[in-house]
Amino acid sequence: MVPKPGDVLYVNRDASVQFSGDRALVFRVIKVCDRPTYYGWVWLTGYVLDRKGNALARREIYVQMAGLQKAATPPTVVRQPNPAAPTAPRNALRR
């Protein structure tokens, strides 16, 4: 599989031994580096995602393309406004 920005991938031992066991992760790709690597390997920049789809950390990883798997897309997080938060009156900003 050739990854592209926006892909959500499951990265485990098949992609690189550093992601074996409990070190496997769900990763959203934001950039595929074009610097030269060994055949079949690629540098990816993106975000490690939690179970809800929230970004936990930005990382750059070096993986084998043949070991990458598409992950089930985590649910989209929609943030609702907090009704208890104080807000300024609408006309407060007008002069």
C-alpha angles and dihedrals in degrees: 000000000000108000124220134187111287095031116130109214137188105223116197141141091303089067097042136341090239088072098053125131116348091358092075114117146188109241132190110208117225099165138017108206118228097206115123118269138163114295111282095015128105141183113233129190118201149103131297107229131211124221092276094051096255117143112248102177140352112239143170113220135186112216145158111256092216091062097051119109130192109246125217103266110254116236115276110256111230114190114214119207114258107245091202093057114105115246131194118245111264094244094047092092096050120091 
